[in-house]
Amino acid sequence: KEDKNKDIIENNNSSEMSVNNNSVVFQLILDKLYRNPIDSIVRELSCNAIDIQKLNDINTRFFIQEPSVEYPSFIIRDFGTGLSPNQVEKELNTLLFSTKTDCSVSSGGYGVGSKSPFSLVETYNMTSFFLGTKYDYVWTLNKQNSTPILTLVSEEPTTEPNGLLIDI
């Protein structure tokens, strides 16, 4: 049966399925994927931090700050490679894109973990420390269609080690 179907596909006018409405896809994936958003965010971002450090043989512990009365944000900071603005745009600002897809020693690989904070909040901050430059970003949900928007807010020289910091 498989061979017959393959012959039919090859010998006819076939087309791949596409996604018609990005906002519906974003809402389904980012808003409905996680039953327990808080646990999921901690798990997804921690796994990303562990993976990038393990992949680059970095033995420094990543940093987590739990929300408190004084500072009500959840912060996670890894000391991996950091990302250039081009990498942020391609790798983090593209839903379902993952650099871990073909990696057998990493968790995930579906390209949704770094977007998991949208299951709980409508905006969060990310800083990439990359080769002596600090890039500050804000991610917000477009109120009209629930599509995430990434904005580079500032860039400045830094002596901080490479890595990513996410502030929710």
N, C-alpha and C positions, 0 to 999 in steps of 0.2 A: 504494500500500500504506500509506503514511504517513497519508493522509487517512482510509482505512478504519479504521486503528488508532485514530486520534484520535476518530472517531465512536463506536467501540466503548467507548473509555474514558469519553467524555462521557455515553454513554447507559446505562451500567451502574454498579453499585455498585463503586467502585474505592477502593483505599486505598494510601497511601504505605508503602514499606518502612521499618521502624524498626530500631534496634539493640537487641538484647535484653540483652547482657551487657557493661556498661561495662568491667569489668576485662579482658576479652579484647581489646576494642578498644584500651584503653590499652597493653596488653602488645604487641599487634601493631604499633601505631604507634610507641611510644616505645622499645621494646626491640628490635624486629626491622627497623626502617626503615633503619638506617645500617650499612653493612658495616665502615666504619672510624670508630668513634665519636669518637675524639680529633680527627681531621681535620674530621669533620662538625660537632662542637661549635664548633670555632674558626671554621669557615666560616659556620655559621648565626648565631652571636652577633655576629661581625664584620659580616656583611651587615646585620643588624638595626641595629647601631650606625651604620654608614654611611648606611643608609636614613633613619633618624630625623633625623640631622644634616643630610643633604642636603635632606630634605623641609622642614626648618625654616630652611634657609639658614644653618647654623651651620658655620663654617670651622675650628673648633678640632679638633685631632686627638683621636680617642678613644684610650683607654689600654688596653694589654694588659700583664699581668705573667705570665710563664711560671712554672710551678712550679720550685722550687729546693729544695735540701736544707734551707735555713733556713725557707722558707715553701712547703710542698708544695701550694699551691692555684693554680689558674688563675683569674686575675681579668680581667674586661673591664669597662670603665667608659666609657659614652658621656656626652655633654654635650647631649643632646637636651632634650625637654620634661619628662622625668620623668613619673610617673603618680600620680594620686590613688589612694587605696585603692579607690574605686569602679571606676576604670579598670583597676587591677590585677586585681580580681575578674572583671570582664567580659572584658577583653582578653587577659590573660595566664593566668588560671586557667580558661580555657575552651578545651578542645582543639578545634582546627580553626576557631577564630575568628581572623580577621586583619583589621586595619585597612588592610592593603595589597592586599586582594582586587581592587579596581578601580583600582589605581594602576599606571600603565604605566612609571613611572620607578624602581620599587622591585623588588628581587628577592624571590622567595618569594611569599607571599600565601596560604599554606595553613594558617597558625596552628599550626605544629609547631616552628618554630625555637627559640623561647624555652624549649621543653620538651626540647630535644635533650640536655641534660646527663643526663636519666634513662636515656639509652642507655648510660651509663658508671657513674653513681653512683646511690645510693638517696636521697641528701639533698644539697641545696645551698642557698646563701644568696643572697638578692637584696635590694638596698637601692634604694629609690626616693627621689631627692631632688626634692621637688616644692613649689615656691612657699614656700621657707623652712622646710619640715618634712622630716625624714629618717625614712623608714618602713623598718624592718628586718623582713624576712620569712625564713622557712625553708620550703623545699619538701621533703617527705619522701614516700616511697612507703609506703602502707599495706601492712604485711607480709601481711595476710590476703587481699587481693584485687588488689594491685599498682596501686591507684588513687592518683594523687598527691593529697597534702593540703597546702594552703597555710595557713601560720599567720603572722599579724602578731605579731611578737615585741615590738617597741617602736616608739615614735614620739617624736621630740624635735625642738626647734627647731634649725636649722642655718643657717650662712652659705655652705655649699657650693653651687656652681651646680647647676641642675636636671640631671637625667639618671638613668640606671640603672647600677648596679654589680652584676655577677653574680660570685659567688665559689664556685668548684667545687673 
